[in-house]
Amino acid sequence: MHWMILTGEYPPTSGGVSDYTRLVARALAAAGDKVDIWTPSIGDDGPLDPEVRVHYLPDHFGGRGLAELGRRFDESDPHVQLLVQYVPHAFGRKAMNLPFCLWLFRRRRSNHITIMFHEVAFPWVTGGRFFRHNFLAAVNRAMAFLLARSARRLFVSIPGWEKMLRPYAGNQRIEWLPIPSTMPQGGDRDRDRIGTLRRRLLDGRNSKIVGHFGTFGKHIANALRSIIPQLLTGESVPLVILLGRGGVEFAAELERTYPHTAGCLIAPGKLEPEIVSEYLTACDLLIQPYVDGISSRRTSAMAGLACGVPILTTSGALTEPIWSQSGAVCLVDSIHEMPSRAIALLNDEEHLSRLSSAALKLYRDRFHIDRTVSVLRSLPVSLAA
């Protein structure tokens, strides 16, 4: 098969969609397919993946870029698969690139178009900047309508987006295609190296290692401020590792505000993906609080799941039933429950072992990149015809 993938971001641009698109592109190429990426240029060299060809547009999916794309598609194999990694704000024009959506709509009969909705539209709001925000929400929904009516296949990153997309998709089938971990899997790591890393981190302490992986955004950082200081009180305190961009600054702030946390926090800063996986695998427990609950679009949770690390997390509006049904994570309804639940888990080796086994099984069965590739390459009968 020949894939042409349109994405608003691609490495070296950082971001979840960027990492995901590269992962999918490499996996499709490894399966024997031809893969071309089309993305805006940021002036830097892209990743060196010889099996994937990256083409840089002259603008951010503007007039010149769309004209070039049209010429290239017209010259390509008529059976080329056009895959769009869609997030409204990633395609320029302040998340209101209607011309791009109209361009796809006009090609709906000449190209096999697949849309992967990582997000659908900005939500409706009340109060505050009511007109400005709701104008954006309305335009986003018009864009979603055009995209849904352009595509022969529709995918969403979480089942929660289907309800938002359904009014614009008509009778078109909407499939859930979960986001796999973009980190190397912990099960493939050298266990001796993990053991050495644990001994170095603990430095003779008879303790457990608790980790958090993320970017320490406002809402999650606020949750961690209430969880970690409580976790580090008492007789047996764990070592806390803060992984991801922003971890160094967050650790310094936490130690200033809560002096008793000093000496119990480690923030290694920027690490290569392979090293991040080793740190994750070295943890006894990950604490991942999410305001809207864990969902399959949370790549930070997926990374822990792929490494088989027990995860304590929150249930919320976007949490799919699979999390409670599988027993792959420990769910709580409120962030306030997390400190006491974490302490109980750290003292229950059997429960931690069950969580680890269930996490690995769920990831292999439902979220692994091999499953993503299998779904993308298995065309519906109507499309194959």
N, C-alpha and C positions, 0 to 999 in steps of 0.2 A: 504494500500500500504506500501511497505518497501523501504525506501530511504537510499542510501549510498552516502553521500555528500563528495566530495574531495575539499579541500580548502587550499590555501597556508597560510592563516592566520585565526585565530579564537581567541576570547577572552581567556585569558587576553591580547593577542597581540592586539594593537590598530590599527585602520584603518577602512576605509569605507567598504571594502569587509568583514572584520571580523565582524563588527556590523551587516551588511546586512545578512550574512550567519546565524548568531545566530537568527536573527529575523525570517528568513524563516524557520529555523529548528524548532523553538518553535511553529510557526504557523501551520506547517505541523503536528507536534505532537498533538497540540490542536485539529486538525481536525480528529484525531484518527489514524494517520499513525505511523509506526515505523520508527525512524530516528537514523542513525549512522553517526557520523562525523569522517572523517579521516584527520588529519592535523599534521604537524611537531611539535615535542615537543620543548618547550622553557624552560622547567624546573620548571614552576610554575603550580599551580592548575588552572584548567579551571573554568568557571562559574558553579554554582550549579543549573543546570536545570535537575531535576531528570527524566523528560520525554524525554531527549535527551542524548544518549550515545556518549561520546567523546573518540576516540581512537587516541593515539599518535604514530606516526611513528618513527622508529629508526634513520631515516635520512630525508633529505629534498627532498622526492620523488626520492631518489637515488635507487641503486640496491637492497639494503636490504628492503627498504620501499616498492618498487614495488613487490618484491617477497612475502612479507607478505600480501599486498593487493590482489595479485593473489590467494593466498591460501584462504583468507577469502571470496573472491567473488565466488570461486569454491565451497565452502561449503555452500553458501547462497542459498536462494530461487532463482530459475532460472528466476523469474519474477521481481527480485529486480531492482529498478530504480537507475541508477548511474548518479548522478548530479554533474557536475564539475563547480565550481565557478572560471572562468578562467581570470587571468591577467598574461601576460607572465613572469613578474619579480617575481611573488609570488611563482613560482614553482622551484626556485633554478637555479643553473648552470648559474648565471649571465643572466637570462632571456632567456637562450638558452637550455632548457631541452628537446631536441629532443627525448631522450630515453623514457621519460614519454609519449610524444605524440605517439611514435611508439607502446608503450605498450597498449595505448587505441585503436589504430588502429587495432592491432591484436585481440582485444576483441570485435570488432564491430559486429560480428555475434552472439556472446554468451551472450552479455549484452545489456540491454536497456539503451543507453547512451544519456544523455541530456547535452549540453554545454551552459552555460550562459557566454557570452563574455562581461565582464565589460570593457575590452580593447581588441584590436585585434592585433596590431603590432606597433613597433616603426616606426615613419615616415621616409621617404627618406629625405636626407639632401644634401645640396651643400656647399662646402667650409668647413673650420675648419677641424675637424676630419672626413673627408669624408669617408675614407675606413673603419675605425672602426665602425662608426655609421651605414653605409649602409650594412656592413656585419651583424650587429645585426638585421637591418630591413629585410634583406633577410632571415635569419634564422627564425625570427618571422613569416614570411609569409609561410615558409615551415611548421612550427608548426601549423599555422592556417589551412593550407590545410589538414594536417593529422587529426586534430580535426574535421573539418567540414565533412570529409569523414568517420569519425568514428561514428558520432552522428545520431540518429533517429529524434532528435529535436534540433533546433538551436535557441537560444535567444540572443538578443543584448540589452544592457542597454539604448542605444539611437539609434534612426533611422539612425543617421549619420554613425554608424559603419557598416550598411548593405552594403553601397557602397564599403567599403574596403574589406568586407568579401565575397561579391558576387562572385568574380572570382574564389574562391577556393571551393565554395559550390555547384557548378553545378546547377542542377534544384531543389536542396533542398530548402524548404520553410524556410525563416528567419523571426522570429517573434520578435516584440518589446515588452519587458517586463520591464516596468519602475521600477526604484528603489523607494520604499516607504520611508517615514521618519523612521529613527531608533530611534526617540525620542517619548516619550508618547505624545498623541495628546492633544493640548490645550483645545479642546472642553470638555475634560473629567476633567479638573482641577476645583478646588473649586473656584468659582468666588469671594467669600469673601476673600480668601487668596490672589487672584490676586489684589483686591482692596487695601488690607493692604500693599502688596508689593509696589504698585504704590505710595501710600502715603509715605511710608518709603523712597523710592528712591527720590521722588520730594522734600520731607522735607519742605513743605510749599510753594514751588515755583509754580507759575501759568505758567506751561510750558507743552510741549509735550515730549514724550520719543522716541528717535530714536535709533534703535539697529543695530548691525551687528553681524552675527554669522559665524564663520569660524576658520581657523588656521593661518591666517595672513601671508600667504606665500608671496613671493617676489612681484609678479605681483598685487595681490589684495591689499597688504599693500601700494604699490606705488599709486594705485588708491585712496585709503582712505586718503592718505596724501594730495591729492589735493582736496578731497571732504569735509572732516570734518572741516578743518580750515575755509573754506568759509561758511559752514553751521553755524558756531559759531560766526559769525559777524552780527552786526545789533542790533536792539532793543530787539526783542524777540528771544532768543536763546534756543534751545531744550537741554535736557539732553541726552547725548550719552552713550549707554551701549555697551561695547565691550566684546562679549561672545565667549569663545572658547580658546583653547590652544594658547598661545602667546599673548593674549589680554593684560595682565599686562605689559609685556615688551613694547608692541606697544604704550600703553597709556602713559607710562613714557617717551618714546622717543618723542611722539607728544607734550607733555607738555613742554619738554626742547626746542624743535625747535620752537613751537608756544605758547608762554607764555599765550596768551589770551584764550587758551583752558583749562587752569588749573581751576579746580572746576566744569567743565562741563562734565568731563569724568568719567565713572565708569567701572572698569574692575574687576569683582568678582573672576576671576581665575577659577580653576578647580571646577566643580559642578557635582552633580549627575544628570542623565538625567531628572528626574522628576523636579528638580529645574531649569534646563535649560529651560524646557518647560514653567514653570511659568514666568521666566524672558522674554521669547519670547512673551508670551501672554500679558504681561504687556506693551509691546511696542505699540506705535501708528503707527510706520512705521519702516520697515526694509530696509536698504540700502545694496544691494548685487551686487557689480560690478564684472563682469567676463569678462576677455579679449576675450574669444571665445564665449561669450554670455551665457545666462541661458539655461540649458538643463535639461532633466529628470534625469541625473546622478549626479546633484548637490544636495547632501543630505542636505547641509546647507539651500538651498532654500526650499527643501521639508519639512524641519522641520518647517519653518515659514508658509508654505502653510497649513500644517496639523493643525497648531494652529490658522489658520484664521487671520493671521497678514497681513496687506497690505504690499506689497513688491515693491520697486523701484529697477529695475535691467536693465541690458544691453542686447540688441539683438546682436547676432553674428553668426559666421559660423555654430555653432552647435545647434542653437536655433530652436526647432521644431515649426511648424505652430500653434500648439495647444495653445501656450502661447498668441499669439495675437488674435486668434479666440475666446478664452474663456473669455478674459478680466479679468483674474485672477491676473495679475500683471501689473504694470505700466512699459512699455518698453521705453527705450531711445536708440538712436543709438550710442551715445558717452558718455564716462565718464564725459566729460566736461559739459554736460547738467544736470548732476545729482544734484548739489547744488541748482540751481534755481528751478528745478522741485520738489525737496524735500520740499523746502519752500512753494511752491504753494500747494502741497498736504497737508501739515500740517495745512494750512488755509482753507481746503476744506473738511469739515466733511462728506458731502454727498458722495464725491468721495472715501474717505477712507472706508466708510460703504459699498459701492458697491464692492470695491476691496476685502474686508473681506468676504463678502457673496460669491463672485465668487471663491475665493481661497478655501474655505471650500467645495463648490460644486465640483470643479475640482478635488480636492484631493479624495473626496469620490468616485467619478465616475471613475477615471482613475488610481489613484496611491496608493490606500489603500492596505495594506498587504493582506486583504481578496481577492482582485482581483488577486494578485500574486499567492496565494494558489489555487484559482479556476482554473487559467490557467494551472498551473503545474499538477493539479490532473485530468484535463479533457484531457485524452489521445486521440490522433487521432485514427480514426477507424482502420487504418492499424496497428498501434502499439498495440492497445487493442487486436486485433485478434492474 
